[in-house]
Amino acid sequence: MVGPASIAIIAGVAVIIFGPKKLPELGRAMGSTLREFKSATKGLTDEDFESTKQKTVETNSANEVKAVEKIEETK
């Protein structure tokens, strides 16, 4: 588990390694990277949803056509 003491130690080491002037730049870079990753992941999820939705519509349409054909055969 990461507790407050661990976070403080990690922050202290980061300040020592990168320096206080470089940390805001690193934070911005990390934030933009996470934002881009999130939008790319959302795009993939949306594409999968649309693909599944389209297949469902096609399957339902085919099933309706078959049902109508069976009804017409019985007449």
All heavy atoms as a GROMACS GRO file, in nm:
protein
  560
    1MET      N    1   0.083  -0.119   0.000
    1MET     CA    2   0.000   0.000   0.000
    1MET      C    3   0.088   0.125   0.000
    1MET      O    4   0.192   0.128   0.063
    1MET     CB    5  -0.089   0.003   0.125
    1MET     CG    6  -0.196  -0.099   0.127
    1MET     SD    7  -0.337  -0.026   0.045
    1MET     CE    8  -0.446  -0.162   0.044
    2VAL      N    9   0.040   0.225  -0.068
    2VAL     CA   10   0.113   0.351  -0.072
    2VAL      C   11   0.047   0.445   0.029
    2VAL      O   12  -0.067   0.485   0.013
    2VAL     CB   13   0.108   0.412  -0.214
    2VAL    CG1   14   0.179   0.544  -0.218
    2VAL    CG2   15   0.167   0.317  -0.316
    3GLY      N   16   0.122   0.478   0.131
    3GLY     CA   17   0.071   0.567   0.235
    3GLY      C   18   0.128   0.706   0.219
    3GLY      O   19   0.206   0.735   0.128
    4PRO      N   20   0.089   0.797   0.307
    4PRO     CA   21   0.138   0.935   0.300
    4PRO      C   22   0.290   0.945   0.313
    4PRO      O   23   0.354   1.027   0.247
    4PRO     CB   24   0.069   1.005   0.417
    4PRO     CG   25  -0.042   0.916   0.458
    4PRO     CD   26  -0.009   0.779   0.412
    5ALA      N   27   0.349   0.860   0.396
    5ALA     CA   28   0.495   0.864   0.413
    5ALA      C   29   0.565   0.821   0.285
    5ALA      O   30   0.665   0.882   0.244
    5ALA     CB   31   0.535   0.774   0.529
    6SER      N   32   0.512   0.719   0.218
    6SER     CA   33   0.571   0.673   0.092
    6SER      C   34   0.562   0.781  -0.015
    6SER      O   35   0.657   0.802  -0.091
    6SER     CB   36   0.499   0.548   0.043
    6SER     OG   37   0.511   0.445   0.137
    7ILE      N   38   0.449   0.849  -0.022
    7ILE     CA   39   0.432   0.956  -0.121
    7ILE      C   40   0.530   1.069  -0.094
    7ILE      O   41   0.590   1.125  -0.186
    7ILE     CB   42   0.286   1.006  -0.121
    7ILE    CG1   43   0.193   0.895  -0.173
    7ILE    CG2   44   0.271   1.131  -0.208
    7ILE    CD1   45   0.046   0.926  -0.163
    8ALA      N   46   0.548   1.103   0.033
    8ALA     CA   47   0.642   1.209   0.068
    8ALA      C   48   0.785   1.171   0.030
    8ALA      O   49   0.861   1.254  -0.024
    8ALA     CB   50   0.633   1.239   0.218
    9ILE      N   51   0.822   1.047   0.052
    9ILE     CA   52   0.957   1.002   0.016
    9ILE      C   53   0.975   1.005  -0.136
    9ILE      O   54   1.078   1.053  -0.187
    9ILE     CB   55   0.983   0.861   0.072
    9ILE    CG1   56   0.993   0.867   0.225
    9ILE    CG2   57   1.110   0.801   0.014
    9ILE    CD1   58   0.997   0.732   0.291
   10ILE      N   59   0.876   0.957  -0.210
   10ILE     CA   60   0.884   0.958  -0.356
   10ILE      C   61   0.892   1.100  -0.408
   10ILE      O   62   0.971   1.131  -0.498
   10ILE     CB   63   0.762   0.884  -0.417
   10ILE    CG1   64   0.772   0.735  -0.384
   10ILE    CG2   65   0.754   0.905  -0.567
   10ILE    CD1   66   0.647   0.656  -0.416
   11ALA      N   67   0.812   1.192  -0.352
   11ALA     CA   68   0.817   1.332  -0.393
   11ALA      C   69   0.954   1.393  -0.363
   11ALA      O   70   1.010   1.468  -0.444
   11ALA     CB   71   0.707   1.411  -0.324
   12GLY      N   72   1.010   1.362  -0.246
   12GLY     CA   73   1.142   1.414  -0.211
   12GLY      C   74   1.250   1.365  -0.306
   12GLY      O   75   1.336   1.442  -0.350
   13VAL      N   76   1.246   1.238  -0.340
   13VAL     CA   77   1.343   1.182  -0.434
   13VAL      C   78   1.326   1.246  -0.572
   13VAL      O   79   1.425   1.279  -0.640
   13VAL     CB   80   1.330   1.029  -0.441
   13VAL    CG1   81   1.412   0.971  -0.554
   13VAL    CG2   82   1.369   0.966  -0.309
   14ALA      N   83   1.202   1.268  -0.614
   14ALA     CA   84   1.177   1.332  -0.744
   14ALA      C   85   1.234   1.473  -0.748
   14ALA      O   86   1.292   1.515  -0.847
   14ALA     CB   87   1.027   1.333  -0.774
   15VAL      N   88   1.217   1.548  -0.639
   15VAL     CA   89   1.271   1.685  -0.633
   15VAL      C   90   1.424   1.681  -0.640
   15VAL      O   91   1.487   1.762  -0.708
   15VAL     CB   92   1.222   1.758  -0.506
   15VAL    CG1   93   1.299   1.888  -0.484
   15VAL    CG2   94   1.073   1.786  -0.514
   16ILE      N   95   1.484   1.586  -0.571
   16ILE     CA   96   1.630   1.576  -0.572
   16ILE      C   97   1.680   1.538  -0.711
   16ILE      O   98   1.777   1.596  -0.762
   16ILE     CB   99   1.678   1.472  -0.467
   16ILE    CG1  100   1.652   1.526  -0.327
   16ILE    CG2  101   1.826   1.440  -0.486
   16ILE    CD1  102   1.672   1.423  -0.217
   17ILE      N  103   1.614   1.443  -0.777
   17ILE     CA  104   1.660   1.396  -0.908
   17ILE      C  105   1.635   1.500  -1.017
   17ILE      O  106   1.724   1.532  -1.096
   17ILE     CB  107   1.593   1.262  -0.944
   17ILE    CG1  108   1.642   1.152  -0.851
   17ILE    CG2  109   1.620   1.224  -1.090
   17ILE    CD1  110   1.572   1.020  -0.869
   18PHE      N  111   1.514   1.550  -1.027
   18PHE     CA  112   1.476   1.637  -1.138
   18PHE      C  113   1.490   1.786  -1.108
   18PHE      O  114   1.500   1.867  -1.198
   18PHE     CB  115   1.332   1.608  -1.182
   18PHE     CG  116   1.313   1.469  -1.233
   18PHE    CD1  117   1.240   1.376  -1.161
   18PHE    CD2  118   1.370   1.429  -1.352
   18PHE    CE1  119   1.222   1.248  -1.207
   18PHE    CE2  120   1.352   1.300  -1.401
   18PHE     CZ  121   1.279   1.209  -1.327
   19GLY      N  122   1.485   1.824  -0.985
   19GLY     CA  123   1.491   1.964  -0.948
   19GLY      C  124   1.354   2.026  -0.947
   19GLY      O  125   1.264   1.983  -1.018
   20PRO      N  126   1.335   2.130  -0.867
   20PRO     CA  127   1.202   2.189  -0.853
   20PRO      C  128   1.153   2.260  -0.979
   20PRO      O  129   1.033   2.274  -0.999
   20PRO     CB  130   1.218   2.288  -0.737
   20PRO     CG  131   1.364   2.313  -0.726
   20PRO     CD  132   1.432   2.190  -0.778
   21LYS      N  133   1.243   2.304  -1.066
   21LYS     CA  134   1.199   2.375  -1.188
   21LYS      C  135   1.151   2.279  -1.296
   21LYS      O  136   1.070   2.316  -1.380
   21LYS     CB  137   1.314   2.459  -1.242
   21LYS     CG  138   1.350   2.574  -1.152
   21LYS     CD  139   1.458   2.660  -1.211
   21LYS     CE  140   1.492   2.773  -1.116
   21LYS     NZ  141   1.598   2.859  -1.169
   22LYS      N  142   1.198   2.157  -1.296
   22LYS     CA  143   1.164   2.060  -1.399
   22LYS      C  144   1.035   1.984  -1.368
   22LYS      O  145   0.969   1.933  -1.458
   22LYS     CB  146   1.281   1.961  -1.414
   22LYS     CG  147   1.278   1.878  -1.536
   22LYS     CD  148   1.315   1.959  -1.657
   22LYS     CE  149   1.339   1.866  -1.774
   22LYS     NZ  150   1.359   1.937  -1.895
   23LEU      N  151   0.997   1.976  -1.241
   23LEU     CA  152   0.880   1.897  -1.202
   23LEU      C  153   0.749   1.944  -1.266
   23LEU      O  154   0.670   1.860  -1.310
   23LEU     CB  155   0.866   1.893  -1.050
   23LEU     CG  156   0.967   1.802  -0.980
   23LEU    CD1  157   0.948   1.810  -0.829
   23LEU    CD2  158   0.956   1.659  -1.026
   24PRO      N  159   0.721   2.075  -1.275
   24PRO     CA  160   0.596   2.116  -1.341
   24PRO      C  161   0.589   2.071  -1.488
   24PRO      O  162   0.484   2.030  -1.536
   24PRO     CB  163   0.596   2.268  -1.330
   24PRO     CG  164   0.680   2.297  -1.212
   24PRO     CD  165   0.786   2.190  -1.212
   25GLU      N  166   0.703   2.077  -1.557
   25GLU     CA  167   0.706   2.032  -1.697
   25GLU      C  168   0.676   1.882  -1.705
   25GLU      O  169   0.601   1.838  -1.793
   25GLU     CB  170   0.842   2.059  -1.759
   25GLU     CG  171   0.874   2.206  -1.777
   25GLU     CD  172   1.016   2.226  -1.830
   25GLU    OE1  173   1.067   2.137  -1.900
   25GLU    OE2  174   1.074   2.332  -1.801
   26LEU      N  175   0.735   1.805  -1.615
   26LEU     CA  176   0.709   1.662  -1.614
   26LEU      C  177   0.563   1.632  -1.582
   26LEU      O  178   0.503   1.542  -1.640
   26LEU     CB  179   0.800   1.593  -1.512
   26LEU     CG  180   0.949   1.591  -1.545
   26LEU    CD1  181   1.028   1.538  -1.426
   26LEU    CD2  182   0.974   1.508  -1.668
   27GLY      N  183   0.505   1.707  -1.491
   27GLY     CA  184   0.364   1.690  -1.457
   27GLY      C  185   0.273   1.720  -1.575
   27GLY      O  186   0.178   1.646  -1.602
   28ARG      N  187   0.303   1.829  -1.647
   28ARG     CA  188   0.223   1.863  -1.765
   28ARG      C  189   0.236   1.755  -1.872
   28ARG      O  190   0.137   1.716  -1.935
   28ARG     CB  191   0.267   1.998  -1.822
   28ARG     CG  192   0.203   2.116  -1.753
   28ARG     CD  193   0.229   2.245  -1.831
   28ARG     NE  194   0.369   2.286  -1.822
   28ARG     CZ  195   0.422   2.355  -1.722
   28ARG    NH1  196   0.345   2.390  -1.621
   28ARG    NH2  197   0.548   2.389  -1.721
   29ALA      N  198   0.357   1.708  -1.895
   29ALA     CA  199   0.378   1.603  -1.995
   29ALA      C  200   0.302   1.476  -1.958
   29ALA      O  201   0.240   1.412  -2.043
   29ALA     CB  202   0.527   1.574  -2.010
   30MET      N  203   0.307   1.440  -1.831
   30MET     CA  204   0.236   1.320  -1.787
   30MET      C  205   0.085   1.339  -1.800
   30MET      O  206   0.015   1.247  -1.845
   30MET     CB  207   0.271   1.288  -1.642
   30MET     CG  208   0.213   1.157  -1.594
   30MET     SD  209   0.261   1.115  -1.426
   30MET     CE  210   0.432   1.076  -1.451
   31GLY      N  211   0.036   1.456  -1.767
   31GLY     CA  212  -0.108   1.483  -1.779
   31GLY      C  213  -0.155   1.477  -1.923
   31GLY      O  214  -0.259   1.418  -1.953
   32SER      N  215  -0.079   1.536  -2.015
   32SER     CA  216  -0.119   1.532  -2.156
   32SER      C  217  -0.111   1.390  -2.211
   32SER      O  218  -0.195   1.350  -2.292
   32SER     CB  219  -0.034   1.628  -2.240
   32SER     OG  220   0.101   1.586  -2.242
   33THR      N  221  -0.013   1.315  -2.166
   33THR     CA  222  -0.002   1.175  -2.210
   33THR      C  223  -0.121   1.094  -2.162
   33THR      O  224  -0.179   1.017  -2.239
   33THR     CB  225   0.128   1.112  -2.156
   33THR    OG1  226   0.239   1.188  -2.203
   33THR    CG2  227   0.142   0.968  -2.199
   34LEU      N  228  -0.160   1.112  -2.036
   34LEU     CA  229  -0.275   1.039  -1.983
   34LEU      C  230  -0.404   1.081  -2.054
   34LEU      O  231  -0.491   0.998  -2.081
   34LEU     CB  232  -0.288   1.062  -1.832
   34LEU     CG  233  -0.183   0.992  -1.747
   34LEU    CD1  234  -0.196   1.034  -1.601
   34LEU    CD2  235  -0.194   0.842  -1.760
   35ARG      N  236  -0.419   1.211  -2.084
   35ARG     CA  237  -0.537   1.259  -2.156
   35ARG      C  238  -0.546   1.196  -2.294
   35ARG      O  239  -0.652   1.151  -2.338
   35ARG     CB  240  -0.532   1.411  -2.169
   35ARG     CG  241  -0.650   1.480  -2.106
   35ARG     CD  242  -0.642   1.631  -2.117
   35ARG     NE  243  -0.551   1.681  -2.014
   35ARG     CZ  244  -0.440   1.751  -2.037
   35ARG    NH1  245  -0.407   1.783  -2.159
   35ARG    NH2  246  -0.362   1.790  -1.940
   36GLU      N  247  -0.433   1.192  -2.365
   36GLU     CA  248  -0.430   1.134  -2.498
   36GLU      C  249  -0.461   0.984  -2.493
   36GLU      O  250  -0.536   0.932  -2.575
   36GLU     CB  251  -0.291   1.155  -2.560
   36GLU     CG  252  -0.281   1.112  -2.704
   36GLU     CD  253  -0.146   1.146  -2.762
   36GLU    OE1  254  -0.084   1.245  -2.721
   36GLU    OE2  255  -0.103   1.070  -2.851
   37PHE      N  256  -0.404   0.914  -2.395
   37PHE     CA  257  -0.430   0.772  -2.379
   37PHE      C  258  -0.578   0.747  -2.351
   37PHE      O  259  -0.639   0.656  -2.408
   37PHE     CB  260  -0.345   0.716  -2.265
   37PHE     CG  261  -0.366   0.570  -2.239
   37PHE    CD1  262  -0.313   0.475  -2.324
   37PHE    CD2  263  -0.441   0.529  -2.130
   37PHE    CE1  264  -0.333   0.340  -2.300
   37PHE    CE2  265  -0.461   0.394  -2.105
   37PHE     CZ  266  -0.407   0.300  -2.191
   38LYS      N  267  -0.637   0.830  -2.266
   38LYS     CA  268  -0.778   0.815  -2.231
   38LYS      C  269  -0.868   0.837  -2.353
   38LYS      O  270  -0.961   0.761  -2.377
   38LYS     CB  271  -0.815   0.915  -2.121
   38LYS     CG  272  -0.957   0.902  -2.071
   38LYS     CD  273  -0.984   1.000  -1.959
   38LYS     CE  274  -1.127   0.993  -1.913
   38LYS     NZ  275  -1.156   1.089  -1.807
   39SER      N  276  -0.836   0.940  -2.434
   39SER     CA  277  -0.919   0.965  -2.552
   39SER      C  278  -0.903   0.854  -2.655
   39SER      O  279  -0.999   0.817  -2.722
   39SER     CB  280  -0.885   1.101  -2.613
   39SER     OG  281  -0.754   1.102  -2.665
   40ALA      N  282  -0.782   0.800  -2.670
   40ALA     CA  283  -0.761   0.689  -2.764
   40ALA      C  284  -0.836   0.565  -2.718
   40ALA      O  285  -0.898   0.495  -2.798
   40ALA     CB  286  -0.613   0.659  -2.778
   41THR      N  287  -0.834   0.538  -2.589
   41THR     CA  288  -0.905   0.424  -2.535
   41THR      C  289  -1.055   0.441  -2.552
   41THR      O  290  -1.125   0.347  -2.589
   41THR     CB  291  -0.871   0.406  -2.386
   41THR    OG1  292  -0.731   0.396  -2.372
   41THR    CG2  293  -0.936   0.283  -2.327
   42LYS      N  294  -1.104   0.561  -2.529
   42LYS     CA  295  -1.246   0.589  -2.546
   42LYS      C  296  -1.286   0.571  -2.692
   42LYS      O  297  -1.391   0.516  -2.722
   42LYS     CB  298  -1.280   0.730  -2.499
   42LYS     CG  299  -1.426   0.765  -2.506
   42LYS     CD  300  -1.451   0.901  -2.445
   42LYS     CE  301  -1.588   0.955  -2.467
   42LYS     NZ  302  -1.698   0.868  -2.441
   43GLY      N  303  -1.200   0.614  -2.783
   43GLY     CA  304  -1.228   0.597  -2.926
   43GLY      C  305  -1.238   0.451  -2.963
   43GLY      O  306  -1.326   0.412  -3.040
   44LEU      N  307  -1.151   0.368  -2.911
   44LEU     CA  308  -1.156   0.225  -2.940
   44LEU      C  309  -1.283   0.163  -2.884
   44LEU      O  310  -1.348   0.080  -2.948
   44LEU     CB  311  -1.034   0.153  -2.882
   44LEU     CG  312  -0.901   0.183  -2.949
   44LEU    CD1  313  -0.788   0.118  -2.871
   44LEU    CD2  314  -0.901   0.134  -3.092
   45THR      N  315  -1.321   0.204  -2.764
   45THR     CA  316  -1.442   0.152  -2.701
   45THR      C  317  -1.565   0.192  -2.781
   45THR      O  318  -1.655   0.111  -2.803
   45THR     CB  319  -1.454   0.204  -2.556
   45THR    OG1  320  -1.333   0.174  -2.488
   45THR    CG2  321  -1.570   0.140  -2.484
   46ASP      N  322  -1.568   0.318  -2.828
   46ASP     CA  323  -1.681   0.365  -2.907
   46ASP      C  324  -1.691   0.288  -3.039
   46ASP      O  325  -1.800   0.253  -3.084
   46ASP     CB  326  -1.669   0.515  -2.935
   46ASP     CG  327  -1.690   0.598  -2.810
   46ASP    OD1  328  -1.741   0.545  -2.709
   46ASP    OD2  329  -1.653   0.718  -2.813
   47GLU      N  330  -1.576   0.262  -3.103
   47GLU     CA  331  -1.576   0.187  -3.229
   47GLU      C  332  -1.629   0.046  -3.206
   47GLU      O  333  -1.707  -0.005  -3.287
   47GLU     CB  334  -1.435   0.180  -3.287
   47GLU     CG  335  -1.386   0.310  -3.344
   47GLU     CD  336  -1.241   0.302  -3.389
   47GLU    OE1  337  -1.184   0.192  -3.392
   47GLU    OE2  338  -1.185   0.408  -3.422
   48ASP      N  339  -1.589  -0.019  -3.098
   48ASP     CA  340  -1.637  -0.154  -3.068
   48ASP      C  341  -1.788  -0.152  -3.044
   48ASP      O  342  -1.860  -0.240  -3.091
   48ASP     CB  343  -1.567  -0.211  -2.945
   48ASP     CG  344  -1.423  -0.250  -2.972
   48ASP    OD1  345  -1.387  -0.262  -3.091
   48ASP    OD2  346  -1.348  -0.267  -2.874
   49PHE      N  347  -1.836  -0.051  -2.973
   49PHE     CA  348  -1.979  -0.039  -2.944
   49PHE      C  349  -2.058  -0.022  -3.073
   49PHE      O  350  -2.159  -0.089  -3.095
   49PHE     CB  351  -2.006   0.078  -2.849
   49PHE     CG  352  -2.151   0.102  -2.824
   49PHE    CD1  353  -2.223   0.016  -2.742
   49PHE    CD2  354  -2.216   0.209  -2.881
   49PHE    CE1  355  -2.358   0.037  -2.718
   49PHE    CE2  356  -2.350   0.231  -2.858
   49PHE     CZ  357  -2.421   0.145  -2.777
   50GLU      N  358  -2.010   0.066  -3.162
   50GLU     CA  359  -2.081   0.090  -3.288
   50GLU      C  360  -2.081  -0.035  -3.375
   50GLU      O  361  -2.180  -0.067  -3.438
   50GLU     CB  362  -2.017   0.207  -3.363
   50GLU     CG  363  -2.042   0.342  -3.299
   50GLU     CD  364  -2.189   0.378  -3.293
   50GLU    OE1  365  -2.265   0.349  -3.388
   50GLU    OE2  366  -2.230   0.435  -3.190
   51SER      N  367  -1.970  -0.107  -3.377
   51SER     CA  368  -1.960  -0.230  -3.456
   51SER      C  369  -2.059  -0.334  -3.404
   51SER      O  370  -2.132  -0.397  -3.482
   51SER     CB  371  -1.818  -0.284  -3.449
   51SER     OG  372  -1.810  -0.411  -3.510
   52THR      N  373  -2.064  -0.352  -3.274
   52THR     CA  374  -2.156  -0.448  -3.213
   52THR      C  375  -2.300  -0.408  -3.237
   52THR      O  376  -2.386  -0.490  -3.268
   52THR     CB  377  -2.129  -0.459  -3.062
   52THR    OG1  378  -1.993  -0.493  -3.042
   52THR    CG2  379  -2.219  -0.561  -2.996
   53LYS      N  380  -2.327  -0.279  -3.227
   53LYS     CA  381  -2.462  -0.227  -3.248
   53LYS      C  382  -2.507  -0.254  -3.392
   53LYS      O  383  -2.619  -0.298  -3.416
   53LYS     CB  384  -2.462  -0.077  -3.219
   53LYS     CG  385  -2.595  -0.010  -3.228
   53LYS     CD  386  -2.581   0.135  -3.187
   53LYS     CE  387  -2.694   0.220  -3.231
   53LYS     NZ  388  -2.673   0.361  -3.201
   54GLN      N  389  -2.419  -0.231  -3.489
   54GLN     CA  390  -2.452  -0.252  -3.630
   54GLN      C  391  -2.479  -0.401  -3.656
   54GLN      O  392  -2.573  -0.436  -3.726
   54GLN     CB  393  -2.339  -0.202  -3.720
   54GLN     CG  394  -2.369  -0.216  -3.868
   54GLN     CD  395  -2.488  -0.134  -3.912
   54GLN    OE1  396  -2.519  -0.030  -3.857
   54GLN    NE2  397  -2.558  -0.182  -4.014
   55LYS      N  398  -2.397  -0.489  -3.600
   55LYS     CA  399  -2.418  -0.633  -3.619
   55LYS      C  400  -2.551  -0.676  -3.561
   55LYS      O  401  -2.622  -0.759  -3.619
   55LYS     CB  402  -2.304  -0.711  -3.553
   55LYS     CG  403  -2.174  -0.702  -3.628
   55LYS     CD  404  -2.066  -0.778  -3.557
   55LYS     CE  405  -1.931  -0.759  -3.626
   55LYS     NZ  406  -1.823  -0.824  -3.552
   56THR      N  407  -2.589  -0.620  -3.447
   56THR     CA  408  -2.717  -0.653  -3.383
   56THR      C  409  -2.833  -0.610  -3.471
   56THR      O  410  -2.928  -0.685  -3.490
   56THR     CB  411  -2.727  -0.586  -3.245
   56THR    OG1  412  -2.616  -0.628  -3.165
   56THR    CG2  413  -2.856  -0.621  -3.176
   57VAL      N  414  -2.823  -0.491  -3.529
   57VAL     CA  415  -2.929  -0.440  -3.617
   57VAL      C  416  -2.941  -0.530  -3.740
   57VAL      O  417  -3.052  -0.567  -3.781
   57VAL     CB  418  -2.900  -0.294  -3.658
   57VAL    CG1  419  -2.992  -0.250  -3.770
   57VAL    CG2  420  -2.915  -0.202  -3.538
   58GLU      N  421  -2.827  -0.569  -3.798
   58GLU     CA  422  -2.830  -0.656  -3.916
   58GLU      C  423  -2.891  -0.792  -3.883
   58GLU      O  424  -2.971  -0.845  -3.960
   58GLU     CB  425  -2.689  -0.673  -3.971
   58GLU     CG  426  -2.632  -0.546  -4.033
   58GLU     CD  427  -2.484  -0.556  -4.067
   58GLU    OE1  428  -2.424  -0.663  -4.041
   58GLU    OE2  429  -2.431  -0.459  -4.120
   59THR      N  430  -2.855  -0.848  -3.768
   59THR     CA  431  -2.909  -0.978  -3.727
   59THR      C  432  -3.058  -0.969  -3.704
   59THR      O  433  -3.135  -1.056  -3.748
   59THR     CB  434  -2.839  -1.027  -3.598
   59THR    OG1  435  -2.698  -1.033  -3.623
   59THR    CG2  436  -2.890  -1.162  -3.556
   60ASN      N  437  -3.102  -0.863  -3.636
   60ASN     CA  438  -3.246  -0.847  -3.610
   60ASN      C  439  -3.323  -0.830  -3.741
   60ASN      O  440  -3.431  -0.886  -3.756
   60ASN     CB  441  -3.271  -0.727  -3.518
   60ASN     CG  442  -3.228  -0.754  -3.376
   60ASN    OD1  443  -3.208  -0.869  -3.338
   60ASN    ND2  444  -3.212  -0.650  -3.298
   61SER      N  445  -3.267  -0.756  -3.836
   61SER     CA  446  -3.334  -0.737  -3.965
   61SER      C  447  -3.346  -0.869  -4.039
   61SER      O  448  -3.450  -0.901  -4.096
   61SER     CB  449  -3.257  -0.637  -4.051
   61SER     OG  450  -3.256  -0.510  -3.990
   62ALA      N  451  -3.240  -0.948  -4.038
   62ALA     CA  452  -3.243  -1.078  -4.104
   62ALA      C  453  -3.346  -1.170  -4.040
   62ALA      O  454  -3.420  -1.241  -4.109
   62ALA     CB  455  -3.105  -1.142  -4.101
   63ASN      N  456  -3.353  -1.168  -3.907
   63ASN     CA  457  -3.451  -1.251  -3.837
   63ASN      C  458  -3.594  -1.208  -3.867
   63ASN      O  459  -3.684  -1.291  -3.881
   63ASN     CB  460  -3.427  -1.247  -3.686
   63ASN     CG  461  -3.301  -1.322  -3.646
   63ASN    OD1  462  -3.253  -1.407  -3.720
   63ASN    ND2  463  -3.247  -1.290  -3.530
   64GLU      N  464  -3.617  -1.078  -3.881
   64GLU     CA  465  -3.750  -1.028  -3.914
   64GLU      C  466  -3.791  -1.072  -4.054
   64GLU      O  467  -3.905  -1.110  -4.077
   64GLU     CB  468  -3.754  -0.876  -3.902
   64GLU     CG  469  -3.749  -0.826  -3.759
   64GLU     CD  470  -3.737  -0.675  -3.749
   64GLU    OE1  471  -3.740  -0.607  -3.853
   64GLU    OE2  472  -3.723  -0.625  -3.637
   65VAL      N  473  -3.696  -1.068  -4.148
   65VAL     CA  474  -3.725  -1.111  -4.285
   65VAL      C  475  -3.762  -1.258  -4.287
   65VAL      O  476  -3.858  -1.299  -4.352
   65VAL     CB  477  -3.604  -1.082  -4.378
   65VAL    CG1  478  -3.620  -1.150  -4.512
   65VAL    CG2  479  -3.585  -0.933  -4.395
   66LYS      N  480  -3.687  -1.340  -4.213
   66LYS     CA  481  -3.717  -1.483  -4.206
   66LYS      C  482  -3.854  -1.507  -4.146
   66LYS      O  483  -3.930  -1.593  -4.192
   66LYS     CB  484  -3.610  -1.556  -4.125
   66LYS     CG  485  -3.477  -1.566  -4.195
   66LYS     CD  486  -3.375  -1.634  -4.107
   66LYS     CE  487  -3.238  -1.634  -4.173
   66LYS     NZ  488  -3.135  -1.692  -4.085
   67ALA      N  489  -3.889  -1.431  -4.043
   67ALA     CA  490  -4.019  -1.448  -3.979
   67ALA      C  491  -4.131  -1.412  -4.076
   67ALA      O  492  -4.232  -1.482  -4.084
   67ALA     CB  493  -4.027  -1.361  -3.853
   68VAL      N  494  -4.114  -1.306  -4.152
   68VAL     CA  495  -4.216  -1.265  -4.248
   68VAL      C  496  -4.230  -1.371  -4.357
   68VAL      O  497  -4.340  -1.405  -4.399
   68VAL     CB  498  -4.181  -1.127  -4.310
   68VAL    CG1  499  -4.270  -1.096  -4.428
   68VAL    CG2  500  -4.193  -1.019  -4.203
   69GLU      N  501  -4.116  -1.427  -4.403
   69GLU     CA  502  -4.120  -1.531  -4.505
   69GLU      C  503  -4.195  -1.655  -4.454
   69GLU      O  504  -4.273  -1.716  -4.528
   69GLU     CB  505  -3.979  -1.570  -4.548
   69GLU     CG  506  -3.910  -1.462  -4.629
   69GLU     CD  507  -3.763  -1.493  -4.657
   69GLU    OE1  508  -3.709  -1.591  -4.602
   69GLU    OE2  509  -3.703  -1.418  -4.737
   70LYS      N  510  -4.173  -1.692  -4.328
   70LYS     CA  511  -4.243  -1.808  -4.272
   70LYS      C  512  -4.393  -1.782  -4.264
   70LYS      O  513  -4.473  -1.869  -4.291
   70LYS     CB  514  -4.188  -1.841  -4.134
   70LYS     CG  515  -4.055  -1.910  -4.138
   70LYS     CD  516  -4.009  -1.948  -3.998
   70LYS     CE  517  -3.875  -2.018  -4.003
   70LYS     NZ  518  -3.829  -2.058  -3.870
   71ILE      N  519  -4.430  -1.660  -4.227
   71ILE     CA  520  -4.572  -1.626  -4.218
   71ILE      C  521  -4.635  -1.634  -4.356
   71ILE      O  522  -4.746  -1.685  -4.373
   71ILE     CB  523  -4.589  -1.486  -4.155
   71ILE    CG1  524  -4.550  -1.491  -4.008
   71ILE    CG2  525  -4.732  -1.436  -4.173
   71ILE    CD1  526  -4.546  -1.356  -3.942
   72GLU      N  527  -4.565  -1.584  -4.457
   72GLU     CA  528  -4.619  -1.585  -4.594
   72GLU      C  529  -4.630  -1.728  -4.647
   72GLU      O  530  -4.720  -1.758  -4.724
   72GLU     CB  531  -4.531  -1.499  -4.685
   72GLU     CG  532  -4.544  -1.352  -4.655
   72GLU     CD  533  -4.450  -1.266  -4.740
   72GLU    OE1  534  -4.370  -1.319  -4.818
   72GLU    OE2  535  -4.459  -1.143  -4.728
   73GLU      N  536  -4.537  -1.815  -4.604
   73GLU     CA  537  -4.544  -1.955  -4.648
   73GLU      C  538  -4.666  -2.025  -4.593
   73GLU      O  539  -4.723  -2.114  -4.657
   73GLU     CB  540  -4.417  -2.030  -4.603
   73GLU     CG  541  -4.293  -1.994  -4.679
   73GLU     CD  542  -4.170  -2.064  -4.624
   73GLU    OE1  543  -4.181  -2.143  -4.529
   73GLU    OE2  544  -4.060  -2.038  -4.677
   74THR      N  545  -4.706  -1.990  -4.473
   74THR     CA  546  -4.819  -2.057  -4.409
   74THR      C  547  -4.953  -2.012  -4.466
   74THR      O  548  -5.054  -2.076  -4.445
   74THR     CB  549  -4.819  -2.035  -4.257
   74THR    OG1  550  -4.825  -1.895  -4.231
   74THR    CG2  551  -4.696  -2.096  -4.196
   75LYS      N  552  -4.953  -1.902  -4.538
   75LYS     CA  553  -5.080  -1.848  -4.594
   75LYS      C  554  -5.125  -1.927  -4.714
   75LYS      O  555  -5.070  -1.986  -4.790
   75LYS     CB  556  -5.065  -1.701  -4.630
   75LYS     CG  557  -5.060  -1.612  -4.510
   75LYS     CD  558  -5.056  -1.469  -4.553
   75LYS     CE  559  -5.049  -1.378  -4.431
   75LYS     NZ  560  -5.045  -1.240  -4.467
   0.00000   0.00000   0.00000
